Amino acid sequence: MTTTIRFNPFQPEFHQNPYPTYEYLRREDPIHRSFLNAWVITRYEDVEAILKDTRFCVDDLPERLIQKSHYLKQGNLDPLAQTIHNWLFFLEPPSYTIARSGE
């Protein structure tokens, strides 16, 4: 059985014109699990519902980076973890809400 990758943001064709891919995903696979093991949500209504649903949370990538640092032979990922800790993408409310509103 051959698996067709529907969403690959690394393909040159996608960079030239991503809209056919987005249209296909919105129509045929609006909540798509990518080959990168990430979710690609393409409909506004779905995104809005997920963001309001308390069962979903932000991936704690900064903490995972700190944990992975323990396995490195030299150096660590702490500076990267500290940098992205305050990125809007990794914030939960109320920090997210405050950062987004600019207060």
Biopython code that builds the backbone (N, CA, C, O; Angstrom):
import numpy as np
from Bio.PDB.StructureBuilder import StructureBuilder

atoms = [
    (1, "MET", "N", (0.846, -1.190, 0.000)),
    (1, "MET", "CA", (0.000, 0.000, 0.000)),
    (1, "MET", "C", (0.885, 1.244, 0.000)),
    (1, "MET", "O", (1.768, 1.376, 0.848)),
    (2, "THR", "N", (0.662, 2.135, -0.922)),
    (2, "THR", "CA", (1.418, 3.374, -1.040)),
    (2, "THR", "C", (0.658, 4.500, -0.352)),
    (2, "THR", "O", (-0.536, 4.693, -0.578)),
    (3, "THR", "N", (1.369, 5.233, 0.485)),
    (3, "THR", "CA", (0.772, 6.372, 1.154)),
    (3, "THR", "C", (1.139, 7.632, 0.395)),
    (3, "THR", "O", (2.316, 7.886, 0.137)),
    (4, "THR", "N", (0.144, 8.415, 0.040)),
    (4, "THR", "CA", (0.372, 9.673, -0.650)),
    (4, "THR", "C", (0.456, 10.780, 0.383)),
    (4, "THR", "O", (-0.449, 10.943, 1.200)),
    (5, "ILE", "N", (1.525, 11.532, 0.349)),
    (5, "ILE", "CA", (1.670, 12.664, 1.245)),
    (5, "ILE", "C", (0.905, 13.829, 0.643)),
    (5, "ILE", "O", (1.226, 14.303, -0.447)),
    (6, "ARG", "N", (-0.100, 14.278, 1.356)),
    (6, "ARG", "CA", (-0.952, 15.364, 0.857)),
    (6, "ARG", "C", (-0.389, 16.742, 1.179)),
    (6, "ARG", "O", (-0.623, 17.700, 0.443)),
    (7, "PHE", "N", (0.349, 16.841, 2.270)),
    (7, "PHE", "CA", (0.868, 18.140, 2.695)),
    (7, "PHE", "C", (2.349, 17.996, 2.999)),
    (7, "PHE", "O", (2.734, 17.333, 3.962)),
    (8, "ASN", "N", (3.176, 18.620, 2.173)),
    (8, "ASN", "CA", (4.610, 18.642, 2.409)),
    (8, "ASN", "C", (5.090, 20.062, 2.133)),
    (8, "ASN", "O", (5.298, 20.436, 0.978)),
    (9, "PRO", "N", (5.267, 20.854, 3.194)),
    (9, "PRO", "CA", (5.659, 22.245, 3.000)),
    (9, "PRO", "C", (7.081, 22.419, 2.482)),
    (9, "PRO", "O", (7.510, 23.542, 2.222)),
    (10, "PHE", "N", (7.817, 21.315, 2.327)),
    (10, "PHE", "CA", (9.185, 21.389, 1.836)),
    (10, "PHE", "C", (9.280, 21.206, 0.323)),
    (10, "PHE", "O", (10.349, 21.412, -0.252)),
    (11, "GLN", "N", (8.201, 20.829, -0.321)),
    (11, "GLN", "CA", (8.226, 20.614, -1.766)),
    (11, "GLN", "C", (8.283, 21.952, -2.506)),
    (11, "GLN", "O", (7.583, 22.895, -2.136)),
    (12, "PRO", "N", (9.109, 22.036, -3.542)),
    (12, "PRO", "CA", (9.181, 23.282, -4.317)),
    (12, "PRO", "C", (7.819, 23.678, -4.913)),
    (12, "PRO", "O", (7.496, 24.863, -4.995)),
    (13, "GLU", "N", (7.029, 22.686, -5.323)),
    (13, "GLU", "CA", (5.706, 22.981, -5.899)),
    (13, "GLU", "C", (4.815, 23.696, -4.885)),
    (13, "GLU", "O", (4.042, 24.586, -5.241)),
    (14, "PHE", "N", (4.934, 23.296, -3.623)),
    (14, "PHE", "CA", (4.136, 23.933, -2.578)),
    (14, "PHE", "C", (4.548, 25.393, -2.425)),
    (14, "PHE", "O", (3.696, 26.267, -2.263)),
    (15, "HIS", "N", (5.835, 25.654, -2.474)),
    (15, "HIS", "CA", (6.311, 27.034, -2.332)),
    (15, "HIS", "C", (5.920, 27.902, -3.521)),
    (15, "HIS", "O", (5.673, 29.098, -3.367)),
    (16, "GLN", "N", (5.865, 27.308, -4.693)),
    (16, "GLN", "CA", (5.468, 28.066, -5.876)),
    (16, "GLN", "C", (3.994, 28.443, -5.828)),
    (16, "GLN", "O", (3.614, 29.550, -6.212)),
    (17, "ASN", "N", (3.159, 27.507, -5.348)),
    (17, "ASN", "CA", (1.723, 27.776, -5.284)),
    (17, "ASN", "C", (1.079, 26.847, -4.258)),
    (17, "ASN", "O", (0.689, 25.732, -4.603)),
    (18, "PRO", "N", (0.957, 27.290, -2.992)),
    (18, "PRO", "CA", (0.407, 26.422, -1.950)),
    (18, "PRO", "C", (-1.119, 26.292, -1.987)),
    (18, "PRO", "O", (-1.680, 25.413, -1.333)),
    (19, "TYR", "N", (-1.780, 27.148, -2.737)),
    (19, "TYR", "CA", (-3.245, 27.218, -2.662)),
    (19, "TYR", "C", (-3.984, 25.967, -3.120)),
    (19, "TYR", "O", (-5.003, 25.631, -2.516)),
    (20, "PRO", "N", (-3.532, 25.258, -4.151)),
    (20, "PRO", "CA", (-4.228, 24.002, -4.486)),
    (20, "PRO", "C", (-4.151, 22.971, -3.352)),
    (20, "PRO", "O", (-5.110, 22.237, -3.112)),
    (21, "THR", "N", (-3.027, 22.918, -2.667)),
    (21, "THR", "CA", (-2.891, 21.997, -1.536)),
    (21, "THR", "C", (-3.842, 22.390, -0.422)),
    (21, "THR", "O", (-4.537, 21.539, 0.133)),
    (22, "TYR", "N", (-3.879, 23.659, -0.095)),
    (22, "TYR", "CA", (-4.786, 24.127, 0.956)),
    (22, "TYR", "C", (-6.241, 23.861, 0.579)),
    (22, "TYR", "O", (-7.035, 23.444, 1.422)),
    (23, "GLU", "N", (-6.584, 24.097, -0.661)),
    (23, "GLU", "CA", (-7.962, 23.857, -1.108)),
    (23, "GLU", "C", (-8.313, 22.380, -0.986)),
    (23, "GLU", "O", (-9.394, 22.030, -0.512)),
    (24, "TYR", "N", (-7.404, 21.522, -1.413)),
    (24, "TYR", "CA", (-7.652, 20.080, -1.300)),
    (24, "TYR", "C", (-7.857, 19.692, 0.168)),
    (24, "TYR", "O", (-8.797, 18.971, 0.501)),
    (25, "LEU", "N", (-6.977, 20.174, 1.033)),
    (25, "LEU", "CA", (-7.094, 19.831, 2.445)),
    (25, "LEU", "C", (-8.394, 20.353, 3.046)),
    (25, "LEU", "O", (-9.052, 19.633, 3.797)),
    (26, "ARG", "N", (-8.776, 21.581, 2.735)),
    (26, "ARG", "CA", (-10.036, 22.125, 3.257)),
    (26, "ARG", "C", (-11.221, 21.284, 2.822)),
    (26, "ARG", "O", (-12.153, 21.057, 3.594)),
    (27, "ARG", "N", (-11.180, 20.826, 1.587)),
    (27, "ARG", "CA", (-12.302, 20.079, 1.026)),
    (27, "ARG", "C", (-12.300, 18.611, 1.454)),
    (27, "ARG", "O", (-13.347, 18.080, 1.826)),
    (28, "GLU", "N", (-11.141, 17.947, 1.408)),
    (28, "GLU", "CA", (-11.080, 16.491, 1.574)),
    (28, "GLU", "C", (-10.525, 16.009, 2.917)),
    (28, "GLU", "O", (-10.860, 14.915, 3.372)),
    (29, "ASP", "N", (-9.686, 16.817, 3.545)),
    (29, "ASP", "CA", (-8.998, 16.356, 4.761)),
    (29, "ASP", "C", (-8.705, 17.559, 5.656)),
    (29, "ASP", "O", (-7.541, 17.886, 5.889)),
    (30, "PRO", "N", (-9.761, 18.227, 6.164)),
    (30, "PRO", "CA", (-9.574, 19.496, 6.869)),
    (30, "PRO", "C", (-8.811, 19.402, 8.186)),
    (30, "PRO", "O", (-8.228, 20.390, 8.632)),
    (31, "ILE", "N", (-8.806, 18.235, 8.808)),
    (31, "ILE", "CA", (-8.004, 18.014, 10.013)),
    (31, "ILE", "C", (-7.030, 16.909, 9.651)),
    (31, "ILE", "O", (-7.316, 15.722, 9.805)),
    (32, "HIS", "N", (-5.869, 17.332, 9.166)),
    (32, "HIS", "CA", (-4.909, 16.445, 8.520)),
    (32, "HIS", "C", (-3.716, 16.182, 9.434)),
    (32, "HIS", "O", (-3.160, 17.111, 10.020)),
    (33, "ARG", "N", (-3.329, 14.921, 9.551)),
    (33, "ARG", "CA", (-2.108, 14.566, 10.297)),
    (33, "ARG", "C", (-0.985, 14.472, 9.278)),
    (33, "ARG", "O", (-1.019, 13.619, 8.391)),
    (34, "SER", "N", (0.002, 15.337, 9.399)),
    (34, "SER", "CA", (1.065, 15.395, 8.401)),
    (34, "SER", "C", (2.113, 14.321, 8.658)),
    (34, "SER", "O", (2.130, 13.694, 9.717)),
    (35, "PHE", "N", (2.980, 14.118, 7.684)),
    (35, "PHE", "CA", (4.064, 13.153, 7.826)),
    (35, "PHE", "C", (5.070, 13.606, 8.891)),
    (35, "PHE", "O", (5.911, 12.818, 9.324)),
    (36, "LEU", "N", (4.986, 14.855, 9.307)),
    (36, "LEU", "CA", (5.840, 15.376, 10.372)),
    (36, "LEU", "C", (5.241, 15.102, 11.751)),
    (36, "LEU", "O", (5.775, 15.534, 12.772)),
    (37, "ASN", "N", (4.124, 14.376, 11.760)),
    (37, "ASN", "CA", (3.397, 14.036, 12.978)),
    (37, "ASN", "C", (2.805, 15.283, 13.644)),
    (37, "ASN", "O", (2.705, 15.362, 14.868)),
    (38, "ALA", "N", (2.421, 16.241, 12.822)),
    (38, "ALA", "CA", (1.793, 17.464, 13.300)),
    (38, "ALA", "C", (0.412, 17.571, 12.664)),
    (38, "ALA", "O", (0.169, 17.040, 11.581)),
    (39, "TRP", "N", (-0.474, 18.258, 13.346)),
    (39, "TRP", "CA", (-1.813, 18.471, 12.808)),
    (39, "TRP", "C", (-1.831, 19.721, 11.946)),
    (39, "TRP", "O", (-1.261, 20.749, 12.311)),
    (40, "VAL", "N", (-2.490, 19.624, 10.802)),
    (40, "VAL", "CA", (-2.687, 20.760, 9.908)),
    (40, "VAL", "C", (-4.196, 20.970, 9.842)),
    (40, "VAL", "O", (-4.928, 20.145, 9.293)),
    (41, "ILE", "N", (-4.647, 22.082, 10.408)),
    (41, "ILE", "CA", (-6.076, 22.402, 10.483)),
    (41, "ILE", "C", (-6.338, 23.507, 9.472)),
    (41, "ILE", "O", (-5.733, 24.576, 9.555)),
    (42, "THR", "N", (-7.238, 23.261, 8.513)),
    (42, "THR", "CA", (-7.369, 24.188, 7.393)),
    (42, "THR", "C", (-8.682, 24.958, 7.334)),
    (42, "THR", "O", (-8.842, 25.823, 6.472)),
    (43, "ARG", "N", (-9.615, 24.670, 8.219)),
    (43, "ARG", "CA", (-10.874, 25.418, 8.205)),
    (43, "ARG", "C", (-10.977, 26.305, 9.438)),
    (43, "ARG", "O", (-10.698, 25.872, 10.556)),
    (44, "TYR", "N", (-11.377, 27.540, 9.219)),
    (44, "TYR", "CA", (-11.474, 28.517, 10.306)),
    (44, "TYR", "C", (-12.344, 27.997, 11.443)),
    (44, "TYR", "O", (-11.976, 28.126, 12.611)),
    (45, "GLU", "N", (-13.486, 27.416, 11.119)),
    (45, "GLU", "CA", (-14.407, 26.934, 12.139)),
    (45, "GLU", "C", (-13.756, 25.869, 13.024)),
    (45, "GLU", "O", (-13.978, 25.841, 14.235)),
    (46, "ASP", "N", (-12.957, 24.998, 12.417)),
    (46, "ASP", "CA", (-12.265, 23.957, 13.185)),
    (46, "ASP", "C", (-11.194, 24.568, 14.087)),
    (46, "ASP", "O", (-11.066, 24.189, 15.252)),
    (47, "VAL", "N", (-10.432, 25.507, 13.548)),
    (47, "VAL", "CA", (-9.393, 26.172, 14.334)),
    (47, "VAL", "C", (-10.026, 26.880, 15.528)),
    (47, "VAL", "O", (-9.542, 26.760, 16.654)),
    (48, "GLU", "N", (-11.094, 27.608, 15.285)),
    (48, "GLU", "CA", (-11.776, 28.340, 16.349)),
    (48, "GLU", "C", (-12.288, 27.388, 17.429)),
    (48, "GLU", "O", (-12.143, 27.669, 18.619)),
    (49, "ALA", "N", (-12.878, 26.276, 17.030)),
    (49, "ALA", "CA", (-13.392, 25.305, 17.995)),
    (49, "ALA", "C", (-12.267, 24.695, 18.829)),
    (49, "ALA", "O", (-12.410, 24.527, 20.040)),
    (50, "ILE", "N", (-11.164, 24.369, 18.190)),
    (50, "ILE", "CA", (-10.024, 23.776, 18.899)),
    (50, "ILE", "C", (-9.432, 24.777, 19.898)),
    (50, "ILE", "O", (-9.111, 24.409, 21.028)),
    (51, "LEU", "N", (-9.290, 26.026, 19.486)),
    (51, "LEU", "CA", (-8.716, 27.038, 20.372)),
    (51, "LEU", "C", (-9.589, 27.301, 21.597)),
    (51, "LEU", "O", (-9.078, 27.684, 22.650)),
    (52, "LYS", "N", (-10.887, 27.102, 21.470)),
    (52, "LYS", "CA", (-11.801, 27.334, 22.588)),
    (52, "LYS", "C", (-12.002, 26.093, 23.453)),
    (52, "LYS", "O", (-12.547, 26.194, 24.552)),
    (53, "ASP", "N", (-11.580, 24.945, 22.984)),
    (53, "ASP", "CA", (-11.797, 23.678, 23.686)),
    (53, "ASP", "C", (-10.672, 23.459, 24.699)),
    (53, "ASP", "O", (-9.505, 23.357, 24.320)),
    (54, "THR", "N", (-11.016, 23.388, 25.967)),
    (54, "THR", "CA", (-10.011, 23.252, 27.024)),
    (54, "THR", "C", (-9.344, 21.878, 27.049)),
    (54, "THR", "O", (-8.370, 21.689, 27.778)),
    (55, "ARG", "N", (-9.835, 20.931, 26.282)),
    (55, "ARG", "CA", (-9.168, 19.624, 26.214)),
    (55, "ARG", "C", (-7.858, 19.691, 25.433)),
    (55, "ARG", "O", (-7.018, 18.796, 25.536)),
    (56, "PHE", "N", (-7.690, 20.754, 24.656)),
    (56, "PHE", "CA", (-6.468, 20.933, 23.878)),
    (56, "PHE", "C", (-5.539, 21.883, 24.623)),
    (56, "PHE", "O", (-5.990, 22.801, 25.307)),
    (57, "CYS", "N", (-4.253, 21.654, 24.484)),
    (57, "CYS", "CA", (-3.281, 22.538, 25.120)),
    (57, "CYS", "C", (-2.090, 22.721, 24.187)),
    (57, "CYS", "O", (-1.928, 21.998, 23.204)),
    (58, "VAL", "N", (-1.285, 23.682, 24.514)),
    (58, "VAL", "CA", (-0.091, 23.984, 23.736)),
    (58, "VAL", "C", (0.981, 22.954, 24.063)),
    (58, "VAL", "O", (1.157, 22.572, 25.220)),
    (59, "ASP", "N", (1.686, 22.516, 23.045)),
    (59, "ASP", "CA", (2.821, 21.614, 23.241)),
    (59, "ASP", "C", (3.892, 22.364, 24.028)),
    (59, "ASP", "O", (4.266, 23.478, 23.660)),
    (60, "ASP", "N", (4.380, 21.770, 25.089)),
    (60, "ASP", "CA", (5.402, 22.415, 25.903)),
    (60, "ASP", "C", (6.786, 22.119, 25.329)),
    (60, "ASP", "O", (7.608, 21.455, 25.961)),
    (61, "LEU", "N", (7.026, 22.622, 24.125)),
    (61, "LEU", "CA", (8.300, 22.406, 23.452)),
    (61, "LEU", "C", (9.475, 22.948, 24.261)),
    (61, "LEU", "O", (10.505, 22.277, 24.324)),
    (62, "PRO", "N", (9.381, 24.122, 24.880)),
    (62, "PRO", "CA", (10.521, 24.587, 25.675)),
    (62, "PRO", "C", (10.926, 23.572, 26.761)),
    (62, "PRO", "O", (12.114, 23.322, 26.960)),
    (63, "GLU", "N", (9.965, 23.005, 27.444)),
    (63, "GLU", "CA", (10.286, 22.017, 28.481)),
    (63, "GLU", "C", (10.883, 20.744, 27.877)),
    (63, "GLU", "O", (11.807, 20.159, 28.442)),
    (64, "ARG", "N", (10.364, 20.327, 26.751)),
    (64, "ARG", "CA", (10.913, 19.126, 26.094)),
    (64, "ARG", "C", (12.359, 19.355, 25.665)),
    (64, "ARG", "O", (13.181, 18.442, 25.741)),
    (65, "LEU", "N", (12.675, 20.580, 25.209)),
    (65, "LEU", "CA", (14.057, 20.894, 24.824)),
    (65, "LEU", "C", (14.988, 20.830, 26.034)),
    (65, "LEU", "O", (16.103, 20.316, 25.943)),
    (66, "ILE", "N", (14.522, 21.356, 27.164)),
    (66, "ILE", "CA", (15.329, 21.304, 28.380)),
    (66, "ILE", "C", (15.586, 19.849, 28.775)),
    (66, "ILE", "O", (16.705, 19.493, 29.145)),
    (67, "GLN", "N", (14.558, 19.015, 28.696)),
    (67, "GLN", "CA", (14.719, 17.594, 29.034)),
    (67, "GLN", "C", (15.707, 16.907, 28.089)),
    (67, "GLN", "O", (16.507, 16.079, 28.524)),
    (68, "LYS", "N", (15.656, 17.244, 26.814)),
    (68, "LYS", "CA", (16.562, 16.627, 25.843)),
    (68, "LYS", "C", (18.011, 17.066, 26.067)),
    (68, "LYS", "O", (18.941, 16.348, 25.702)),
    (69, "SER", "N", (18.199, 18.233, 26.661)),
    (69, "SER", "CA", (19.548, 18.719, 26.938)),
    (69, "SER", "C", (20.329, 17.760, 27.823)),
    (69, "SER", "O", (21.555, 17.685, 27.731)),
    (70, "HIS", "N", (19.632, 17.032, 28.672)),
    (70, "HIS", "CA", (20.297, 16.091, 29.577)),
    (70, "HIS", "C", (21.020, 14.982, 28.814)),
    (70, "HIS", "O", (21.935, 14.358, 29.352)),
    (71, "TYR", "N", (20.623, 14.736, 27.587)),
    (71, "TYR", "CA", (21.197, 13.640, 26.809)),
    (71, "TYR", "C", (22.325, 14.091, 25.872)),
    (71, "TYR", "O", (22.966, 13.260, 25.230)),
    (72, "LEU", "N", (22.563, 15.384, 25.795)),
    (72, "LEU", "CA", (23.622, 15.896, 24.927)),
    (72, "LEU", "C", (24.989, 15.692, 25.574)),
    (72, "LEU", "O", (25.134, 15.846, 26.787)),
    (73, "LYS", "N", (25.971, 15.353, 24.783)),
    (73, "LYS", "CA", (27.333, 15.161, 25.308)),
    (73, "LYS", "C", (27.990, 16.503, 25.632)),
    (73, "LYS", "O", (28.789, 16.600, 26.564)),
    (74, "GLN", "N", (27.653, 17.526, 24.865)),
    (74, "GLN", "CA", (28.186, 18.852, 25.151)),
    (74, "GLN", "C", (27.149, 19.897, 24.763)),
    (74, "GLN", "O", (26.341, 19.679, 23.860)),
    (75, "GLY", "N", (27.180, 21.019, 25.445)),
    (75, "GLY", "CA", (26.220, 22.075, 25.190)),
    (75, "GLY", "C", (24.850, 21.706, 25.723)),
    (75, "GLY", "O", (24.661, 20.641, 26.309)),
    (76, "ASN", "N", (23.909, 22.589, 25.515)),
    (76, "ASN", "CA", (22.533, 22.291, 25.899)),
    (76, "ASN", "C", (21.578, 23.142, 25.087)),
    (76, "ASN", "O", (21.982, 24.064, 24.379)),
    (77, "LEU", "N", (20.330, 22.817, 25.203)),
    (77, "LEU", "CA", (19.292, 23.510, 24.437)),
    (77, "LEU", "C", (18.581, 24.568, 25.270)),
    (77, "LEU", "O", (17.588, 25.141, 24.823)),
    (78, "ASP", "N", (19.084, 24.835, 26.486)),
    (78, "ASP", "CA", (18.420, 25.791, 27.361)),
    (78, "ASP", "C", (18.261, 27.184, 26.744)),
    (78, "ASP", "O", (17.185, 27.769, 26.864)),
    (79, "PRO", "N", (19.302, 27.749, 26.080)),
    (79, "PRO", "CA", (19.101, 29.074, 25.472)),
    (79, "PRO", "C", (17.956, 29.088, 24.440)),
    (79, "PRO", "O", (17.180, 30.041, 24.375)),
    (80, "LEU", "N", (17.868, 28.030, 23.647)),
    (80, "LEU", "CA", (16.771, 27.948, 22.683)),
    (80, "LEU", "C", (15.441, 27.841, 23.411)),
    (80, "LEU", "O", (14.479, 28.519, 23.048)),
    (81, "ALA", "N", (15.377, 26.998, 24.434)),
    (81, "ALA", "CA", (14.136, 26.826, 25.200)),
    (81, "ALA", "C", (13.708, 28.146, 25.829)),
    (81, "ALA", "O", (12.526, 28.488, 25.812)),
    (82, "GLN", "N", (14.671, 28.898, 26.389)),
    (82, "GLN", "CA", (14.350, 30.181, 27.012)),
    (82, "GLN", "C", (13.847, 31.195, 25.983)),
    (82, "GLN", "O", (12.968, 32.006, 26.273)),
    (83, "THR", "N", (14.415, 31.137, 24.786)),
    (83, "THR", "CA", (14.003, 32.066, 23.731)),
    (83, "THR", "C", (12.575, 31.804, 23.277)),
    (83, "THR", "O", (11.770, 32.731, 23.184)),
    (84, "ILE", "N", (12.260, 30.544, 22.996)),
    (84, "ILE", "CA", (10.927, 30.258, 22.458)),
    (84, "ILE", "C", (9.855, 30.158, 23.536)),
    (84, "ILE", "O", (8.665, 30.095, 23.229)),
    (85, "HIS", "N", (10.278, 30.143, 24.800)),
    (85, "HIS", "CA", (9.311, 30.078, 25.904)),
    (85, "HIS", "C", (8.297, 31.215, 25.834)),
    (85, "HIS", "O", (7.143, 31.035, 26.220)),
    (86, "ASN", "N", (8.711, 32.378, 25.349)),
    (86, "ASN", "CA", (7.821, 33.539, 25.297)),
    (86, "ASN", "C", (7.225, 33.800, 23.920)),
    (86, "ASN", "O", (6.568, 34.820, 23.713)),
    (87, "TRP", "N", (7.445, 32.902, 22.991)),
    (87, "TRP", "CA", (6.798, 33.052, 21.694)),
    (87, "TRP", "C", (5.303, 32.839, 21.864)),
    (87, "TRP", "O", (4.874, 31.960, 22.611)),
    (88, "LEU", "N", (4.532, 33.627, 21.185)),
    (88, "LEU", "CA", (3.073, 33.559, 21.272)),
    (88, "LEU", "C", (2.556, 32.151, 21.012)),
    (88, "LEU", "O", (1.585, 31.714, 21.630)),
    (89, "PHE", "N", (3.203, 31.453, 20.104)),
    (89, "PHE", "CA", (2.770, 30.114, 19.718)),
    (89, "PHE", "C", (2.785, 29.132, 20.882)),
    (89, "PHE", "O", (2.017, 28.170, 20.883)),
    (90, "PHE", "N", (3.647, 29.357, 21.874)),
    (90, "PHE", "CA", (3.797, 28.423, 22.984)),
    (90, "PHE", "C", (3.166, 28.912, 24.279)),
    (90, "PHE", "O", (3.365, 28.293, 25.324)),
    (91, "LEU", "N", (2.421, 29.992, 24.241)),
    (91, "LEU", "CA", (1.791, 30.529, 25.441)),
    (91, "LEU", "C", (0.382, 29.991, 25.621)),
    (91, "LEU", "O", (-0.339, 29.754, 24.652)),
    (92, "GLU", "N", (0.006, 29.803, 26.869)),
    (92, "GLU", "CA", (-1.352, 29.437, 27.250)),
    (92, "GLU", "C", (-2.016, 30.669, 27.861)),
    (92, "GLU", "O", (-1.319, 31.559, 28.349)),
    (93, "PRO", "N", (-3.361, 30.740, 27.846)),
    (93, "PRO", "CA", (-4.018, 31.820, 28.578)),
    (93, "PRO", "C", (-3.676, 31.715, 30.068)),
    (93, "PRO", "O", (-3.514, 30.602, 30.568)),
    (94, "PRO", "N", (-3.564, 32.806, 30.776)),
    (94, "PRO", "CA", (-3.838, 34.172, 30.364)),
    (94, "PRO", "C", (-2.658, 34.855, 29.692)),
    (94, "PRO", "O", (-2.822, 35.942, 29.138)),
    (95, "SER", "N", (-1.460, 34.249, 29.722)),
    (95, "SER", "CA", (-0.287, 34.889, 29.106)),
    (95, "SER", "C", (-0.518, 35.145, 27.624)),
    (95, "SER", "O", (-0.152, 36.204, 27.114)),
    (96, "TYR", "N", (-1.119, 34.188, 26.930)),
    (96, "TYR", "CA", (-1.407, 34.329, 25.509)),
    (96, "TYR", "C", (-2.334, 35.518, 25.267)),
    (96, "TYR", "O", (-2.089, 36.343, 24.387)),
    (97, "THR", "N", (-3.388, 35.589, 26.054)),
    (97, "THR", "CA", (-4.388, 36.642, 25.870)),
    (97, "THR", "C", (-3.774, 38.020, 26.119)),
    (97, "THR", "O", (-4.049, 38.966, 25.382)),
    (98, "ILE", "N", (-2.952, 38.130, 27.146)),
    (98, "ILE", "CA", (-2.309, 39.410, 27.463)),
    (98, "ILE", "C", (-1.329, 39.796, 26.356)),
    (98, "ILE", "O", (-1.318, 40.947, 25.917)),
    (99, "ALA", "N", (-0.510, 38.852, 25.901)),
    (99, "ALA", "CA", (0.465, 39.134, 24.840)),
    (99, "ALA", "C", (-0.238, 39.509, 23.544)),
    (99, "ALA", "O", (0.201, 40.412, 22.833)),
    (100, "ARG", "N", (-1.319, 38.824, 23.243)),
    (100, "ARG", "CA", (-2.027, 39.088, 21.992)),
    (100, "ARG", "C", (-2.683, 40.474, 21.992)),
    (100, "ARG", "O", (-2.728, 41.146, 20.962)),
    (101, "SER", "N", (-3.191, 40.894, 23.159)),
    (101, "SER", "CA", (-3.873, 42.177, 23.229)),
    (101, "SER", "C", (-2.888, 43.341, 23.320)),
    (101, "SER", "O", (-3.275, 44.496, 23.143)),
    (102, "GLY", "N", (-1.611, 43.040, 23.595)),
    (102, "GLY", "CA", (-0.597, 44.084, 23.658)),
    (102, "GLY", "C", (-0.563, 44.825, 24.981)),
    (102, "GLY", "O", (0.038, 45.895, 25.076)),
    (103, "GLU", "N", (-1.202, 44.268, 26.005)),
    (103, "GLU", "CA", (-1.211, 44.929, 27.324)),
    (103, "GLU", "C", (0.115, 44.770, 28.022)),
    (103, "GLU", "O", (0.287, 45.260, 29.138)),
]
sb = StructureBuilder()
sb.init_structure("model")
sb.init_model(0)
sb.init_chain("A")
sb.init_seg("    ")
for serial, (resi, resn, name, xyz) in enumerate(atoms, 1):
    if name == "N":
        sb.init_residue(resn, " ", resi, " ")
    sb.init_atom(name, np.array(xyz, "f"), 0.0, 1.0, " ", f" {name:<3s}", serial, name[0])
structure = sb.get_structure()
